[in-house]
Amino acid sequence: MTRAALSCLVLVLTACDGAANSGDPPAEPAKKVEAAAPAKPEAPETPPAPKYPQGEADEACAKILVVAWQGAEGAEPTVTRDKAAAQARAAELQKKLSSGTAFAELAGESDEPRTKAKGGAMGTYAQDKWPEKYAPLKDVVFALGIGETAAPVEHPHGFVVAQRCKVEKVHTRHILVRYAGAKNAEAEIKRSKDAALKLATELHAEASAAGADFEALAKKRSEDSSAERGGDLGSVGRGMFAPAFEAAAFALKPGELSAVVETDFGFHVIQRVD
């Protein structure tokens, strides 16, 4: 073998030996990377049921019981309990209402004459028209759900237990006949109560006749400031009218007339408006 051939053989063997004895591991094949699955969106939380129907967030109907103590503002002379006893009694009434006792059953316990006469009805008010007299109750009432009763709230007139009621409204027109001595009757009103009832009955018959125009009749004959609007009182919530007027108005169907209704203001003929 020639020296050139031997040199070539050595070079070949050296290269093969180097490849066989190399310490480097063979390269691993590239792994397939799976794409991450998109994250599932979290289900939205179910919003809590509203405490009151839509539209009542800014308007509330309230009923109240007032438990006065001796010396409280406007307290009747017959009230002899002290402040601690008044607070305890108010707590008892609140507990009864919260346990399901009907408000009407406890309305007679109230020491506030105006709301007591209306079965505890304080009225229906928008937030921006809430009466100043009951300012301490405003936030309390608006925080309640329909039918819920608040803990007693201290008020100059006594401890007040408030319950929120559903807003219900009625749209009415009326004809009012006053008599001497009726509430808000002007000095020129001289007719007797019997004469006022007789006139109201006649007007009721006239308003009930076929084709009668109640609005025109109210403009002509009603003795209330609403006469210029055809007797229209607008849409009014519970607790805002005298009890007898309210009961009659809510009992009517649209377009119907009430019988003659007596209140402290005189005698009314009421029409419910659609």
C-alpha positions in Angstrom: 0.0 0.0 0.0 1.4 3.3 -0.9 2.0 6.0 1.6 -0.8 8.2 0.1 -3.3 5.4 0.4 -2.3 4.7 4.0 -2.7 8.4 4.9 -6.2 8.4 3.4 -7.1 5.3 5.4 -5.9 6.9 8.7 -8.0 10.0 8.0 -11.1 8.0 7.3 -10.8 5.8 10.5 -10.1 8.9 12.6 -13.2 10.7 11.3 -15.4 7.6 12.0 -14.0 7.1 15.4 -14.7 10.7 16.3 -18.3 10.4 15.3 -18.8 7.2 17.2 -17.2 8.5 20.4 -18.7 12.0 20.5 -20.1 12.9 23.9 -22.9 15.1 22.5 -26.4 13.4 22.6 -28.3 13.2 19.4 -30.7 16.1 18.9 -34.3 15.4 20.0 -37.0 16.0 17.4 -39.0 19.2 18.0 -42.1 18.6 20.0 -45.5 19.9 18.8 -46.8 22.6 21.1 -50.6 22.4 21.5 -52.3 25.8 21.5 -53.9 26.6 24.8 -57.7 26.4 24.8 -59.3 29.8 25.2 -60.4 30.5 28.7 -64.2 30.1 29.2 -65.7 33.4 30.3 -67.0 33.4 33.8 -70.8 33.3 34.0 -72.1 36.7 35.2 -73.5 36.8 38.6 -77.2 36.9 38.8 -78.2 40.4 40.0 -80.2 40.6 43.2 -83.9 41.1 42.7 -84.9 44.7 43.1 -86.5 45.7 46.3 -89.2 47.6 44.6 -90.8 47.7 41.1 -89.1 49.6 38.3 -89.9 53.3 38.6 -90.2 53.3 42.4 -86.6 54.0 43.1 -87.3 57.7 43.3 -90.9 57.5 44.8 -92.2 55.8 47.9 -95.4 55.1 49.7 -95.1 55.0 53.4 -97.2 54.0 56.4 -96.2 55.0 59.9 -96.9 54.4 63.6 -95.9 57.1 66.0 -95.4 56.2 69.7 -95.1 59.5 71.6 -93.8 60.1 75.1 -94.9 62.7 77.6 -93.7 66.0 76.5 -92.9 65.0 72.9 -93.8 67.6 70.3 -97.6 67.5 69.6 -98.2 64.8 72.1 -101.8 64.6 73.5 -102.3 65.2 77.2 -103.3 61.6 77.6 -99.8 60.4 76.7 -98.1 59.7 80.0 -95.4 57.1 79.2 -91.7 58.2 79.4 -89.3 58.1 76.5 -87.8 54.7 77.4 -91.3 53.2 77.5 -92.2 54.8 74.2 -89.1 53.3 72.6 -89.9 49.9 74.0 -93.5 50.0 72.7 -92.3 51.1 69.3 -90.0 48.1 69.2 -92.9 45.8 70.0 -95.0 47.2 67.2 -92.1 46.9 64.7 -91.7 43.3 65.7 -95.4 42.6 65.1 -95.3 44.2 61.7 -92.2 42.3 60.7 -93.8 39.0 61.7 -96.7 39.6 59.4 -99.3 41.5 61.4 -101.4 43.7 59.1 -100.7 47.4 59.4 -104.4 48.2 59.6 -104.6 46.1 62.8 -102.0 48.3 64.6 -102.9 51.7 63.0 -105.0 52.6 66.1 -101.9 52.4 68.3 -100.4 55.5 66.6 -100.2 58.8 68.7 -100.1 61.0 65.6 -103.7 62.2 64.8 -103.2 63.1 61.2 -101.8 59.7 60.0 -103.9 57.7 62.5 -107.0 59.1 60.9 -105.8 57.7 57.6 -105.0 54.3 58.9 -101.3 55.1 59.3 -100.9 56.3 55.7 -98.2 59.0 55.6 -98.5 59.4 51.8 -96.7 58.8 48.5 -93.8 61.2 47.7 -90.9 61.6 45.3 -87.6 62.0 46.9 -87.3 65.7 46.0 -90.8 66.4 47.4 -90.5 64.5 50.7 -92.3 66.5 53.4 -89.9 68.3 55.8 -91.9 67.2 58.8 -90.8 63.6 58.1 -87.3 64.4 56.9 -85.7 61.9 59.4 -87.6 59.1 57.7 -86.7 59.7 54.1 -83.5 57.7 53.8 -85.0 55.0 56.1 -88.0 54.5 53.9 -86.1 54.5 50.6 -83.8 51.9 51.9 -86.7 49.5 52.5 -88.2 47.0 50.1 -91.9 46.9 49.5 -93.6 45.6 52.7 -90.5 45.9 54.8 -90.6 47.6 58.2 -87.8 49.7 59.6 -86.5 49.8 63.2 -88.0 52.7 65.3 -86.6 56.1 64.4 -86.5 58.9 66.9 -88.5 61.9 65.8 -89.6 65.1 67.7 -93.2 63.6 67.8 -92.1 60.2 69.1 -90.5 57.0 68.0 -91.7 56.2 64.4 -92.1 52.8 62.9 -92.2 53.1 59.1 -93.3 50.5 56.6 -92.9 50.9 52.8 -95.9 50.2 50.7 -96.4 49.7 47.0 -97.0 52.9 45.0 -100.5 52.9 43.7 -102.1 55.9 42.0 -105.5 57.0 40.9 -106.4 59.8 38.4 -109.6 61.6 39.3 -111.7 64.7 38.7 -114.3 65.9 41.2 -117.0 68.4 41.9 -116.9 69.8 45.4 -119.8 71.4 47.2 -118.8 73.1 50.4 -120.9 74.2 53.4 -120.4 76.8 56.1 -117.9 75.5 58.6 -116.4 72.8 56.3 -112.6 72.6 56.2 -111.1 75.4 54.0 -114.6 76.8 53.3 -114.4 80.5 52.5 -116.4 83.0 54.4 -118.9 83.6 51.6 -120.0 80.0 51.8 -123.3 80.3 53.8 -125.2 77.1 52.9 -125.9 74.5 55.6 -124.6 71.0 55.5 -128.0 69.6 54.5 -128.2 72.2 51.7 -124.8 71.2 50.5 -125.7 67.5 50.4 -128.9 68.3 48.4 -126.9 70.3 45.8 -124.3 67.6 45.5 -127.0 65.0 44.9 -128.4 67.2 42.2 -125.0 67.7 40.5 -124.4 63.9 40.7 -127.6 63.3 38.8 -126.7 65.9 36.2 -123.2 64.4 35.8 -124.7 60.9 35.5 -127.0 61.8 32.6 -126.3 60.4 29.2 -123.9 62.6 27.3 -123.0 64.7 30.3 -119.7 66.6 30.2 -118.2 66.1 33.7 -115.3 68.4 33.0 -117.5 71.3 31.9 -119.8 70.8 34.8 -116.9 70.8 37.3 -115.6 74.0 35.8 -119.0 75.6 36.2 -120.1 74.3 39.6 -117.2 72.9 41.7 -116.1 75.0 44.7 -112.6 73.7 44.7 -109.5 75.3 43.2 -109.3 72.4 40.7 -112.5 73.8 39.0 -110.4 75.8 36.5 -108.9 72.5 35.4 -112.3 70.8 35.1 -112.0 69.3 38.5 -108.8 67.4 37.5 -106.7 66.4 40.5 -104.1 64.5 38.5 -102.6 61.1 39.3 -102.2 60.8 43.1 -100.8 58.1 45.2 -102.3 56.4 48.2 -102.3 58.3 51.5 -102.7 61.8 49.9 -106.5 62.1 49.9 -109.0 62.1 52.8 -109.8 58.5 53.6 -113.4 58.5 52.3 -112.3 60.1 49.1 -109.5 57.7 48.6 -111.6 54.6 49.2 -114.2 55.8 46.7 -111.7 56.8 44.1 -109.8 53.5 44.1 -113.0 51.5 44.0 -114.0 53.1 40.7 -113.3 51.9 37.2 -112.1 54.4 34.6 -115.0 56.6 33.5 -117.2 55.7 36.5 -118.8 58.2 38.9 -118.9 57.7 42.6 -121.9 58.3 44.8 -121.8 61.5 46.8 -118.8 61.3 49.1 -118.5 63.3 52.3 -115.2 64.5 53.7 -114.2 67.3 56.0 -114.0 69.6 53.0 -117.7 69.0 52.0 -119.4 66.7 49.5 -117.7 65.3 46.4 -118.8 63.8 43.2 -115.8 61.8 41.8 -115.0 60.6 38.4 -112.1 58.3 37.7 -110.1 59.2 34.6 -108.6 56.5 32.3 
